[in-house]
Amino acid sequence: MAKKKTKEAAFTDDDDALLAELGVEAEIKQDQTYTAKQERIIAGFEDIQRFYREHERLPQHGEGRDIFERLYAIRLDRIRGNAECLDLLRPMDAEGILTDRVSEPSGEYELDSDDELLEALSSMIFQSTASCMNCLANWIRLWIVVVAIPLALSFS
């Protein structure tokens, strides 16, 4: 039995002939490739999904919330307000995070650039964090999420 040169090493010419006799066409799925921007959007949405699974609720805004929950809430608002993001992420939204909810982000969180977002989030950290060590740890995590990870992804 000669093996076909496909990703499925176990798929043989005999298998192909059997499928042809049954009138079934085998389709080979192509791997989806994404731009760096799309990968960052997907990674951000996966963070929101992880939060949703762990806490069984959507991330919320508010000073009493963890900085990452507030970051995820802002990110979710921005995703819901962007048709391109919604088109990209809807097939991955098994939990229904993007559906049956208000899709207009609140005006309070409208930011035009990543620098504005970083500035807004950094001021929130220092306003709501009780201890200096927590503040520093949150700042480092925020820097990793907002700057280091997107920068690393842009080089890949």
C-alpha positions as CSV (number, residue, x, y, z in Angstrom):
1,M,0.0,0.0,0.0
2,A,1.5,3.3,-1.1
3,K,0.9,6.1,1.4
4,K,-0.2,9.5,0.2
5,K,1.9,12.5,1.0
6,T,-0.6,14.3,3.3
7,K,-0.6,15.3,6.9
8,E,-2.5,12.1,7.7
9,A,0.2,9.5,7.5
10,A,-2.4,6.7,8.1
11,F,-4.4,7.7,5.0
12,T,-3.6,5.3,2.1
13,D,-4.6,4.9,-1.6
14,D,-6.9,2.1,-0.5
15,D,-8.7,4.5,1.8
16,D,-9.0,7.0,-1.0
17,A,-10.4,4.3,-3.3
18,L,-12.9,3.2,-0.7
19,L,-14.1,6.8,-0.2
20,A,-14.4,7.2,-4.0
21,E,-16.6,4.1,-4.2
22,L,-18.8,5.4,-1.4
23,G,-19.1,8.8,-3.2
24,V,-17.5,10.6,-0.3
25,E,-14.9,13.3,-1.0
26,A,-12.2,13.7,1.6
27,E,-11.2,17.3,2.1
28,I,-7.9,18.2,3.7
29,K,-8.3,21.1,6.0
30,Q,-5.7,23.8,5.5
31,D,-4.1,25.3,8.6
32,Q,-5.4,28.7,9.3
33,T,-2.8,31.4,9.3
34,Y,-3.3,34.7,11.0
35,T,-1.5,38.1,10.9
36,A,0.3,39.3,14.0
37,K,-2.6,41.6,14.7
38,Q,-5.1,38.8,14.5
39,E,-2.9,36.6,16.7
40,R,-2.8,39.4,19.4
41,I,-6.6,39.8,19.2
42,I,-7.1,36.0,19.5
43,A,-4.7,35.8,22.5
44,G,-6.5,38.6,24.2
45,F,-9.9,36.9,23.7
46,E,-8.5,33.6,25.0
47,D,-7.5,35.5,28.2
48,I,-11.1,36.7,28.5
49,Q,-12.4,33.1,27.9
50,R,-10.0,31.8,30.5
51,F,-11.3,34.4,33.0
52,Y,-14.9,33.5,32.1
53,R,-14.3,29.8,32.7
54,E,-12.4,30.4,36.0
55,H,-14.9,32.9,37.5
56,E,-18.1,31.8,35.7
57,R,-18.8,35.4,34.8
58,L,-17.7,38.1,32.5
59,P,-14.9,40.5,33.5
60,Q,-16.3,43.8,35.0
61,H,-15.2,47.4,35.3
62,G,-14.7,49.0,38.7
63,E,-12.0,50.2,41.1
64,G,-12.6,47.3,43.5
65,R,-11.7,44.7,40.8
66,D,-8.4,43.1,40.0
67,I,-6.4,45.0,37.4
68,F,-6.5,42.1,35.0
69,E,-10.2,41.8,35.3
70,R,-10.5,45.5,34.5
71,L,-8.1,45.1,31.6
72,Y,-10.2,42.1,30.2
73,A,-13.4,44.2,30.6
74,I,-11.9,47.0,28.6
75,R,-10.6,44.6,26.0
76,L,-14.0,42.9,25.7
77,D,-15.7,46.3,25.2
78,R,-13.3,47.1,22.4
79,I,-13.7,43.7,20.8
80,R,-17.5,44.1,20.9
81,G,-17.2,47.5,19.3
82,N,-15.1,46.3,16.4
83,A,-16.8,44.4,13.5
84,E,-13.4,43.0,12.3
85,C,-12.7,41.5,15.7
86,L,-16.2,40.1,16.0
87,D,-15.9,38.4,12.6
88,L,-12.5,36.9,13.6
89,L,-13.6,35.7,17.1
90,R,-17.2,34.5,16.7
91,P,-16.1,31.0,15.5
92,M,-14.0,30.6,18.6
93,D,-16.7,31.9,21.0
94,A,-18.0,28.6,22.4
95,E,-19.2,30.2,25.6
96,G,-21.3,32.9,23.9
97,I,-19.3,35.8,25.3
98,L,-19.7,37.9,22.2
99,T,-23.4,37.1,21.6
100,D,-26.6,38.3,23.2
101,R,-24.9,41.1,25.0
102,V,-24.7,44.8,24.5
103,S,-22.1,45.4,21.8
104,E,-21.6,49.1,22.3
105,P,-18.6,49.9,24.5
106,S,-19.1,52.6,27.1
107,G,-17.7,56.0,26.1
108,E,-15.7,56.1,29.3
109,Y,-13.3,53.5,27.9
110,E,-12.8,54.9,24.4
111,L,-9.1,55.1,23.9
112,D,-7.4,55.9,20.6
113,S,-4.0,54.2,21.1
114,D,-2.2,51.5,23.1
115,D,-0.3,54.3,24.9
116,E,-3.5,55.9,26.1
117,L,-4.7,52.5,27.3
118,L,-1.4,51.9,29.1
119,E,-1.5,55.3,30.7
120,A,-5.2,54.8,31.9
121,L,-4.4,51.4,33.3
122,S,-1.2,52.4,35.0
123,S,-3.1,55.3,36.8
124,M,-5.8,52.8,37.9
125,I,-3.1,50.6,39.4
126,F,-1.6,53.3,41.6
127,Q,-5.0,54.6,42.6
128,S,-6.5,51.3,43.8
129,T,-3.5,49.3,45.0
130,A,-2.9,49.4,48.8
131,S,0.7,48.2,49.0
132,C,3.7,49.3,47.0
133,M,4.7,45.6,46.3
134,N,1.3,44.8,44.9
135,C,1.6,47.9,42.8
136,L,4.9,46.9,41.4
137,A,3.8,43.3,40.7
138,N,0.7,44.5,38.9
139,W,2.7,47.0,36.9
140,I,5.1,44.3,35.8
141,R,2.3,42.0,34.8
142,L,0.5,44.8,32.9
143,W,3.7,45.7,31.1
144,I,4.1,42.1,30.0
145,V,0.6,41.9,28.7
146,V,0.4,45.2,27.0
147,V,4.0,45.6,25.8
148,A,6.2,42.5,25.9
149,I,3.9,39.9,24.5
150,P,2.6,42.0,21.5
151,L,6.2,43.0,20.8
152,A,7.4,39.4,20.9
153,L,4.5,38.3,18.7
154,S,5.4,41.0,16.1
155,F,8.8,39.4,15.6
156,S,7.4,35.9,15.1
